[in-house]
Amino acid sequence: MYVKLGIWSATPNVRIRAAYAVELADGSYIARAEIYKRILRSEKFAIRNPEFLKKNKIAYSTFEKGYVFKEQCIRAHDRQGNRHLMFPEHAIRTTDGNYFLDNEAAEYNGYVRYNNSWTRMEPNAGYHSLARKNKSRNADVTVGVEIEKEDRQAYKIPYAPIYDKLGWCKEYDVSLGSCGFELVSPIFNLYSDTIEKDIEELKDLIDAGYSRSCGGHINIAKKGMNAIELLKEIKGYLPLLYALYPSRCTNGYSYARPFSSYTHATKGSAVSIKGNVLELRIFPAVENRRDLIWRLNLLRFMLKNPLKSVRGLEKMMEQPELKELIGRKKLNVSKYYDLCA
């Protein structure tokens, strides 16, 4: 069936197939491609008759700022869950076929731009399911951190882009609540600023919330030494670490034990022997980036200035660098001397 285009058309009296034409309120016809442009410009003839709009499935789009054919549009969700009529090329399309108004709405609903596509990802990898990365470049003294967090917003951040870009593992941890995760770093050179650069990029995770269930373990190693030998190098600083975190000394995760008991792997101790790696479990949850960097600077001082006996601790605490790190904290280090005899 053919129809003749009317006076509203740019080519009046031309006959075209009815499927390619739209009947206007005055009974005349116009090509669908042509009316699309005119409706989008909100010309008055397009809205004279509500029945005309309904019959031809035409609606007004606040996003496109004009009238559009519904069949040529999709409804995209915004962050609040509202749906907006718009052309698909103006929306964010996900790999599973959903549409969102903008990047913020897609991210809020658990999607992330990954390999040039918007896709939904699991927030955390399985416990110890990811291979640990090494960014130390064969350094003499290395460090790695394990940061436990419980935070609903940070929990939603997917692990895969973080692992691919920086090599940090964001994993489930059964010891934490439903919004908990553990962030495990690669191995770094303790004296390089590479770890600080990563910490800054991970601010949304490292500055996230935490609970009393969370810890902030730090692993250190020194070339040419096993973990027991390294522990003996910093033995004199143990009372300082205990005095900084006294509540950690008496719980089941980081109990402060007599020094002699640390010569073998002891579960739930303030320090733990893991082959050539010394795990310092005395550290509590990481509060934020500043707190984590402070801990790294403390360890840098300790390893640059070995102290094998507690007898020299109080004198060492008068050193300007360590004194500045400790600040005005009133620490009862002598309380723990007997443990480190």
C-alpha positions in Angstrom: 0.0 0.0 0.0 1.2 3.4 -1.0 0.3 6.9 0.3 0.9 10.4 -1.0 3.0 12.8 1.1 1.2 16.0 2.2 2.0 19.7 2.5 4.0 19.2 5.7 6.5 17.1 3.8 9.6 18.5 2.1 8.5 16.5 -1.0 4.7 16.9 -1.2 2.7 14.6 -3.6 5.5 12.0 -3.7 4.1 8.4 -3.2 5.9 6.1 -0.7 5.0 2.9 1.0 2.6 3.3 3.9 5.1 1.5 6.3 7.5 4.4 5.8 5.0 7.1 6.4 3.1 8.6 9.4 -0.4 10.1 9.3 -0.7 13.6 10.9 -3.6 15.0 12.8 -5.0 16.7 9.6 -5.0 13.4 7.7 -2.0 14.1 5.6 1.2 12.0 5.5 4.8 12.7 6.0 7.8 10.4 5.8 8.9 8.7 9.0 12.5 9.8 8.6 11.3 13.4 8.0 8.9 13.6 10.9 11.5 12.2 13.2 13.6 15.3 12.6 10.6 17.7 12.9 9.2 16.0 16.1 12.6 16.2 17.7 12.5 20.0 17.0 9.1 20.1 18.7 7.2 21.5 15.7 3.6 22.3 16.7 1.9 20.0 14.2 3.4 17.0 16.0 1.5 17.6 19.2 -1.9 19.0 18.1 -3.6 15.7 18.8 -2.7 13.4 21.8 -4.1 10.5 19.8 -1.6 11.1 17.1 1.2 10.8 19.6 -0.3 7.7 21.2 -1.0 6.0 17.8 2.5 6.5 16.5 4.1 5.7 19.9 5.7 9.2 20.2 6.7 10.6 23.6 8.5 13.6 24.9 12.1 12.9 26.2 13.4 15.3 28.8 16.9 14.0 28.1 16.7 14.5 24.3 14.7 17.7 24.8 12.1 16.8 22.2 9.6 14.3 20.9 10.9 10.9 19.9 9.6 7.6 18.6 9.6 5.2 21.5 10.6 2.3 19.3 13.9 4.0 18.6 14.7 4.7 22.3 15.5 2.8 25.5 14.8 3.6 29.1 18.0 4.2 31.1 18.2 4.1 34.9 19.7 6.9 36.9 21.3 6.5 40.3 18.0 6.9 42.1 16.3 4.1 40.0 14.3 6.4 37.8 14.0 5.6 34.1 14.7 8.1 31.3 13.6 7.8 27.7 16.5 8.4 25.4 18.4 7.2 22.4 20.6 4.1 23.1 23.7 5.8 21.8 23.4 8.4 24.5 23.2 5.9 27.4 25.7 3.6 29.1 25.1 0.0 27.9 26.4 -2.9 30.1 27.5 -6.3 28.9 24.4 -7.9 30.3 22.1 -5.5 28.3 21.1 -2.9 30.9 21.2 0.8 30.3 22.2 3.6 32.6 21.9 7.4 32.4 25.6 8.0 33.1 28.8 6.6 34.5 27.8 7.4 38.1 24.6 5.5 37.8 26.4 2.4 36.3 29.0 2.4 39.1 26.4 2.9 41.8 24.7 -0.3 40.5 27.8 -2.4 40.7 29.2 -2.0 37.2 32.7 -1.1 36.3 34.4 -0.1 33.0 36.7 -2.9 32.2 38.4 -3.7 28.9 36.3 -0.9 27.2 33.0 -2.4 28.4 30.7 -1.8 31.4 30.4 -5.1 33.3 29.3 -6.3 36.7 32.0 -7.9 38.7 32.3 -9.7 42.0 33.5 -7.3 44.7 36.0 -9.7 46.2 38.2 -12.6 45.0 38.1 -15.9 46.9 40.4 -16.2 49.9 44.0 -16.6 48.7 42.7 -17.3 45.2 45.0 -14.7 43.5 48.7 -15.1 43.0 50.7 -12.6 45.0 52.7 -10.1 43.0 56.3 -9.0 43.7 57.2 -5.3 42.9 60.3 -5.2 45.1 62.8 -5.5 42.2 65.0 -7.8 44.3 65.4 -5.3 47.1 67.4 -6.1 50.2 64.6 -5.2 52.6 61.0 -5.9 51.6 57.5 -5.3 53.0 54.0 -6.3 52.4 50.7 -5.3 54.1 47.4 -7.0 54.9 44.6 -4.5 55.5 41.3 -5.7 56.8 38.2 -3.5 56.4 34.5 -3.5 56.9 32.7 -0.9 54.9 29.6 -1.2 52.7 30.6 1.2 50.0 34.2 0.1 49.7 33.1 -3.5 49.7 31.3 -2.9 46.4 34.5 -1.9 44.6 35.4 -4.8 42.3 38.7 -6.6 42.8 39.7 -7.3 39.2 40.7 -3.8 37.9 42.7 -3.3 41.1 44.6 -6.6 40.7 45.2 -6.0 37.0 46.4 -2.4 37.4 48.3 -2.5 40.7 48.7 -6.2 41.7 46.8 -5.7 45.1 44.5 -8.6 46.1 41.0 -7.7 47.4 39.7 -10.9 48.9 37.0 -12.4 51.1 38.0 -13.1 54.7 35.7 -15.4 56.8 36.8 -13.6 60.0 35.1 -10.4 58.9 31.4 -9.4 58.6 29.2 -9.4 55.4 30.8 -6.1 54.2 34.4 -7.1 55.1 37.4 -7.7 52.8 41.1 -8.0 53.1 43.4 -6.0 50.9 46.8 -7.7 50.4 49.6 -5.8 48.8 52.4 -7.0 46.5 55.9 -7.3 48.0 57.6 -3.9 47.9 61.0 -2.5 48.5 60.6 -1.0 52.0 62.7 2.0 51.2 61.1 2.9 47.9 58.2 5.3 47.5 56.4 2.8 45.1 54.2 1.6 47.9 53.2 5.2 48.8 52.1 5.8 45.2 49.9 2.7 45.3 48.5 3.7 48.6 47.4 7.0 47.1 45.6 5.3 44.2 43.8 3.0 46.7 42.6 5.7 48.9 38.9 4.7 48.7 39.8 1.3 50.1 42.5 2.2 52.6 40.5 5.1 54.0 37.4 2.9 54.3 35.7 2.0 57.6 36.8 -0.8 59.9 35.7 -2.6 63.1 37.4 -4.1 66.1 37.5 -7.4 64.1 40.0 -5.9 61.6 43.7 -6.0 61.7 46.6 -4.5 59.8 49.4 -7.1 59.7 52.7 -6.2 58.1 55.2 -8.7 56.7 58.9 -7.8 56.5 62.0 -9.7 55.2 65.7 -9.0 54.8 68.0 -10.6 52.3 70.5 -13.0 53.9 68.4 -13.5 57.0 65.6 -15.8 58.1 62.7 -14.5 60.1 64.1 -15.5 63.5 67.4 -13.6 62.7 65.4 -10.6 61.6 63.3 -10.7 64.7 66.4 -10.7 66.9 67.6 -7.6 65.0 64.6 -5.6 66.2 64.0 -7.4 69.5 64.6 -4.2 71.4 61.7 -2.4 69.7 59.1 -4.9 70.7 58.2 -3.1 74.0 57.6 0.0 71.9 55.2 -1.8 69.6 53.4 -3.3 72.6 53.1 0.1 74.3 51.7 1.6 71.1 49.0 -1.0 70.9 48.4 -2.4 74.4 44.9 -3.7 73.7 46.3 -5.9 70.9 48.7 -7.5 73.4 45.9 -9.4 75.2 43.6 -10.6 72.4 43.6 -13.9 70.7 44.9 -12.6 67.4 48.1 -10.9 68.4 48.9 -12.0 72.0 52.2 -10.6 73.3 54.2 -13.7 74.4 57.7 -14.2 76.0 60.3 -13.7 73.3 61.5 -17.3 73.5 58.2 -18.5 72.2 58.6 -16.6 69.0 61.4 -18.8 67.7 58.7 -21.0 66.2 55.4 -20.3 64.4 52.9 -19.5 67.1 49.3 -19.0 66.1 47.7 -15.8 67.4 50.9 -14.2 68.5 52.0 -10.5 68.2 54.7 -11.7 65.8 54.7 -14.9 63.6 57.5 -16.7 61.9 56.8 -17.6 58.3 60.0 -19.0 56.8 62.1 -16.0 55.8 59.2 -13.6 56.4 58.5 -12.0 59.8 54.8 -11.2 60.2 54.0 -8.4 62.6 50.5 -9.0 63.8 50.6 -6.5 66.6 49.3 -3.7 64.3 45.5 -3.1 64.6 43.2 -2.0 61.8 44.6 0.6 59.4 42.7 3.8 60.0 43.7 5.6 56.7 46.5 6.3 54.3 48.3 8.5 56.8 48.2 5.8 59.5 49.6 3.2 57.1 52.5 5.4 55.9 53.3 6.2 59.6 53.7 2.5 60.3 56.0 2.1 57.3 58.1 4.9 58.4 58.4 3.4 61.9 59.6 0.1 60.4 62.1 1.9 58.2 63.6 3.5 61.2 63.7 0.2 63.1 65.4 -1.7 60.3 67.9 1.0 59.6 68.7 1.1 63.3 68.8 -2.5 64.6 68.3 -2.8 68.4 68.9 -6.3 69.8 68.2 -5.5 73.5 65.5 -3.6 75.3 68.3 -1.9 77.4 68.9 0.6 74.6 65.3 1.4 73.8 64.7 4.5 75.9 67.9 6.1 74.6 66.9 5.2 71.0 63.5 6.9 71.6 65.4 10.1 72.1 66.6 10.0 68.6 65.0 12.9 66.7 63.6 10.8 63.9 61.9 8.3 66.2 60.9 11.0 68.7 59.1 12.8 65.9 57.3 9.6 64.9 56.1 8.9 68.4 55.2 12.5 69.1 53.5 13.2 72.4 52.3 9.7 73.0 52.9 8.6 76.6 54.2 5.1 76.3 54.9 2.7 79.2 57.6 0.6 77.4 59.2 -0.7 80.6 56.0 -2.6 81.4 56.9 -5.0 78.6 60.7 -5.4 79.3 60.3 -8.8 81.0 58.5 -10.3 78.0 61.5 -9.4 75.8 64.3 -10.5 78.1 
